[in-house]
Amino acid sequence: MPFDESLLFVFMLAAFLGFELVRRVSPLLHTPLMSLTNAISAIAVVGAILVAGSSGASALSRVLGFVAVTASTINVVSGFLITDRMLKMFKKRDKDRR
Amino acid sequence: MDSAIHISYLIAAGLFVLSLKWMSAPATARRGVLAGEVGMLIAIVGTLLRHEVVNYEWILIAFFLGSAIGVPLAYLMPMTAVPQRTALSHAFGALASALVGTAEYYRETPHGFVIVALVIEMLLGFLTFTGSLMAFGKLQEILPGRPIVYRGQNLINLGLLGLAAGFGVALILRPEQTWMFPIFAGLSLLFGVMLIVPIGGADMPTVIALLNSYAGLSASAMGFALDNKLLIIAGALDGSSGFILSVIMCRAMNRSFTNVLFGAFGQVQASAAVAEERPVRSASAEEAAEMLESARLVIVVPGYGLAVAQAQHKLRELYDSLTRRAVDVRFAIHPVAGRMPGHMNVLLAEADIPYEKLFEMDDINGEFAQADVALVIGANDVTNPAARHDKSSPIYGMPILNVDLARTVMVIKRGMSPGFAGVENELYYMDKTLMLFGDAKQFLTSMVKELAALRA
């Protein structure tokens, strides 16, 4: 496969965009932010699925892919759920209290 | 079909960007989570529909297994343990990335830029995996939390990294020499362990953020290897986020990356802190409660010691009872309060303290001069005025909360022991400072009681 330099452009733009977006996040929310980005980067599950499920995969690929899908799924599920659990706790003044 | 899948990835990437954008403020943050979830779902369904994917049983079992572990991990973790959970999830993410790279390497012995991307992916993946497990062990206190240092440590660590990178380059040049692969993987794994060995508790927020960045960059490198732009984008977002957070943490401690990674804080000064006995003023819960009651503005400075004592909820009660008496109570949060970026905010939010009362350092530092009382609970180094003026102090230059400008300073503390940095805090010896000796939770409990008695 020849080198496709558009991938580097995508990376560079995404990194700059990431900097700009994250700089705007209130320090109040840095912990949920980290668990959210963690869940998002578990998109590696896409690569893991391709490894585990493709037709010509060897036994080794299947085992590695299986572990990788499991590990990323843990991150997807627990990452989004705990982010939401934390955000639910951030309430405005007392009237919002149960 | 193929273009439909690409469209699904495009939509997912857009939703991830929106997700981060909405994360900027509490009002929209939960919408951000939803956007992320939908994006993830679309991307996964799109991938499952790809024609290369033919075997579903194992994938479905892995989904099930991962959810069975992930759900309790999200709901049963106490908020004090969120840093550990985060470290663990960096380990999982990095492991997934490293294993996918391994599988790709053995599948087709790639050449050219694919092997370059794979080597970067695996180097970052393996070292982040073991490094995050070590961080998890230290935070969970399975491993000793203090930094472990020995002679020539930096040399050994740099040598290890150099060796791992060297084998990586060799693999890039000669991908078919498969015997080199296990050595490369082993060295990367070992380097991850050795990297965290000298890191102490105070530096954990920086290191967790840094590992976050590595895990993201590893996923991004996977995107290069698999020619998948969605992975590149998601990984780059995560990578830049972790990087920014670690820079913020470093700045909040006035330290550089190299200093965090190679400095082994908390060792050097520990012996120098044998100060002479100096007189301090102490006060009882009753006296303290009276002063708080008659104050107009009280600024509370919470530190991790508050969470260790499980005293957040008692602090809420104190907040409630003071607010009822028309005392303005605010909370000053130093960026490194807690064990990871933003941790203290989550702990206070969990205790039902409204978030608009939580102020960042730069926003509240001007207010201390108007405060009648600054109440310091479980925080130490971040309140030490020596950071402003004492050039010989190891924490000189670190941005601090200007607690000493308040009319009266109260410090709840078990004893006179120094903090993480092993530095004496001159705040405790000031004339306006009242030391409230005792366990944070018990002391807050008795202050709440005294306040209730005052009303009667």
Interface residues (C-beta under 8 A of the other chain):
Chain A: M1 P2 F3 D4 L7 V10 F11 A14 A15 F16 L17 G18 F19 L21 V22 R23 R24 V25 S26 P27 L28 L29 H30 T31 P32 L33 M34 S35 L36 T37 N38 A39 I40 S41 A42 I43 A44 V45 V46 G47 A48 I49 L50 V51 A52 G53 S54 S55 A57 S58 L60 S61 R62 L64 G65 F66 V67 A68 V69 T70 A71 S72 T73 I74 N75 V76 V77 S78 G79 F80 L81 I82 T83 D84 R85 M86 L87 K88 M89 F90 K91 K92 R93 D94 D96 R97
Chain B: A12 F16 V17 S19 L20 K21 M23 S24 A25 P26 A29 R30 G32 V33 G36 E37 G39 M40 A43 I44 T47 L48 R50 E52 V53 V54 N55 Y56 W58 I59 I61 A62 F63 L65 G66 S67 I69 G70 V71 L73 A74 Y75 M77 M79 V82 R85 T86 S89 H90 F92 G93 L95 A96 S97 L99 V100 T102 A103 E104 Y106 R107 G112 F113 V114 I208 A209 N212 A215 G216 A219 S220 M222 G223 F224 L226 D227 N228 K229 L230 L231 I232 I233 A234 G235 A236 L237 D238 G239 S240 S241 G242 I244 L245 I248 I333 P335 M340 P341 G342 H343 N345 V346 A349 E350 D352 P354 Y355 E356 L358 E360
